[in-house]
Amino acid sequence: MSVVLLSLVKQRLSAAAEEIFALFERTISEYEEKLSRSKEEHERDRKLLDAVLHSQIRRTGRFSALFNGCSLD
């Protein structure tokens, strides 16, 4: 291979590697954002469930009333 062609191939490979790395970084960043939102949503749902359960327990005075008629099989 001529020196010019070899240099051109190296430049294209470097450019392709940079594009791949940038895409990889962007993808990881998007996944981290989704994970963060998912954790926040999970925490909101857990707090809501806790509030509902505690409300039911206070209102009925016993935990078993929450599962009245429910089978735990």
SEBASE-70294 format. One record per residue (C-alpha): y, z, x; residue number from 1; residue in one letter. Coordinates in steps of 0.1 Angstrom, whole numbers, always signed. Last residue first. Example, Ala and Ser with C-alpha at 12.3 -4.5 7.8 and 13.67 -1.06 7.14 Angstrom:
BEGIN
    py    pz    px   i aa
   -11   +71  +137   2  s
   -45   +78  +123   1  a
***
This chain:
BEGIN
    py    pz    px   i aa
  -187  +473  -519  73  d
  -153  +490  -525  72  l
  -153  +484  -562  71  s
  -120  +488  -579  70  c
  -117  +505  -613  69  g
   -92  +530  -601  68  n
   -83  +521  -566  67  f
   -47  +533  -565  66  l
   -57  +564  -586  65  a
   -79  +575  -557  64  s
   -48  +583  -536  63  f
   -37  +613  -558  62  r
    -5  +626  -572  61  g
    +0  +596  -595  60  t
   +37  +590  -588  59  r
   +37  +603  -552  58  r
    +6  +583  -543  57  i
   +19  +551  -560  56  q
   +53  +554  -542  55  s
   +35  +560  -509  54  h
   +13  +530  -514  53  l
   +43  +508  -524  52  v
   +64  +520  -494  51  a
   +35  +515  -470  50  d
   +29  +480  -483  49  l
   +65  +471  -479  48  l
   +65  +486  -443  47  k
   +34  +466  -435  46  r
   +49  +434  -449  45  d
   +81  +439  -429  44  r
   +60  +445  -397  43  e
   +39  +415  -403  42  h
   +70  +393  -409  41  e
   +85  +406  -376  40  e
   +52  +399  -358  39  k
   +50  +364  -372  38  s
   +86  +357  -362  37  r
   +79  +368  -327  36  s
   +47  +348  -326  35  l
   +66  +317  -338  34  k
   +93  +322  -312  33  e
   +67  +326  -284  32  e
   +49  +295  -296  31  y
   +82  +275  -295  30  e
   +89  +287  -260  29  s
   +54  +278  -249  28  i
   +59  +243  -263  27  t
   +93  +239  -246  26  r
   +78  +250  -212  25  e
   +49  +226  -216  24  f
   +72  +197  -225  23  l
   +94  +205  -195  22  a
   +63  +206  -172  21  f
   +50  +173  -186  20  i
   +84  +157  -180  19  e
   +86  +171  -145  18  e
   +51  +158  -137  17  a
   +60  +124  -150  16  a
   +91  +122  -128  15  a
   +71  +133   -98  14  s
   +45  +108  -105  13  l
   +71   +81  -109  12  r
   +88   +90   -77  11  q
   +55   +91   -58  10  k
   +45   +57   -71   9  v
   +79   +42   -61   8  l
   +75   +57   -26   7  s
   +40   +42   -23   6  l
   +53    +8   -34   5  l
   +81    +9    -8   4  v
   +58   +21   +20   3  v
   +34    -7   +13   2  s
    +0    +0    +0   1  m
***
